[in-house]
C-alpha cells in the first residue's frame, strides 16, 4: 500500500477511515450527522477530516456554523459537480 504524506507528520498515513469520513460528510453536508453515522463523536470526526486535508495538502470542505460544504477540490474528489452541493 502506498502512503500519502504530503505535508503530514511522519506518523500519519492515509487510511480508509479518512476517505470514509469524507464521503459521508459529502453526503450529509453536516459534521454532526456524519459523525453519528460513523458512531464517533463530532470532535473526533472533525480531527479525521482535518488529518485527511493535511495528508493530501488541500482543503476539502468549507466549514460554516450550519453545514460543511464540499470545497472545489472536495467536490472533485467526491465525484460530485457543483449542482449537487447547491
C-alpha positions as CSV (number, residue, x, y, z in Angstrom):
1,X,0.0,0.0,0.0
2,X,1.4,3.4,-1.0
3,X,1.3,6.0,1.8
4,X,0.4,9.6,1.1
5,X,2.3,12.0,3.3
6,X,2.2,15.4,1.7
7,X,2.6,18.0,4.5
8,X,1.7,15.5,7.2
9,X,3.7,14.4,10.2
10,X,5.7,11.2,9.8
11,X,3.3,9.2,11.9
12,X,0.3,9.9,9.7
13,X,-0.7,7.9,6.7
14,X,-3.8,7.9,4.5
15,X,-6.3,5.3,5.8
16,X,-9.6,4.1,4.7
17,X,-11.3,5.7,7.7
18,X,-10.2,9.2,6.4
19,X,-11.8,8.5,3.0
20,X,-14.9,7.0,4.5
21,X,-15.3,10.1,6.7
22,X,-15.0,12.4,3.7
23,X,-17.6,10.5,1.6
24,X,-20.1,10.5,4.5
25,X,-19.7,14.3,5.2
26,X,-20.0,15.0,1.5
27,X,-23.3,13.0,1.5
28,X,-24.7,14.5,4.8
29,X,-23.3,18.1,4.5
30,X,-23.3,18.1,8.2
31,X,-20.5,17.1,10.6
32,X,-22.7,16.0,13.5
33,X,-24.8,13.7,11.3
34,X,-21.8,12.3,9.6
35,X,-20.1,11.6,12.9
36,X,-23.3,9.9,14.1
37,X,-23.3,7.6,11.0
38,X,-19.8,6.6,11.9
39,X,-20.7,6.1,15.6
40,X,-18.0,8.6,16.7
41,X,-18.1,12.0,18.4
42,X,-18.2,15.1,16.3
43,X,-14.7,16.4,17.6
44,X,-13.1,13.0,16.6
45,X,-14.8,13.2,13.2
46,X,-13.5,16.7,12.7
47,X,-10.0,15.6,13.5
48,X,-10.3,12.8,10.9
49,X,-11.3,15.3,8.2
50,X,-8.5,17.7,9.2
51,X,-6.0,14.9,9.1
52,X,-7.2,13.9,5.6
53,X,-6.8,17.5,4.5
54,X,-3.3,17.7,5.9
55,X,-2.4,14.4,4.3
56,X,-3.4,15.5,0.8
57,X,-2.4,19.1,1.2
58,X,-5.6,20.9,0.4
59,X,-8.9,22.0,1.9
60,X,-11.7,19.6,1.0
61,X,-14.6,21.2,2.9
62,X,-15.8,24.8,3.6
63,X,-16.9,25.0,7.2
64,X,-19.7,27.1,8.4
65,X,-21.8,27.1,11.6
66,X,-24.7,25.4,9.7
67,X,-23.2,22.9,7.2
68,X,-20.0,21.5,5.9
69,X,-20.0,22.1,2.1
70,X,-17.5,20.5,-0.2
71,X,-14.8,22.8,-1.4
72,X,-14.0,22.8,-5.1
73,X,-11.3,20.2,-4.8
74,X,-13.5,18.2,-2.4
75,X,-16.3,18.2,-4.9
76,X,-13.9,16.7,-7.5
77,X,-12.7,14.1,-5.0
78,X,-16.2,13.1,-4.1
79,X,-17.2,12.8,-7.8
80,X,-19.8,15.5,-7.4
81,X,-20.5,18.5,-9.5
82,X,-21.4,21.9,-8.1
83,X,-25.1,21.4,-8.7
84,X,-25.2,18.5,-6.2
85,X,-23.9,20.8,-3.4
86,X,-26.0,23.9,-4.0
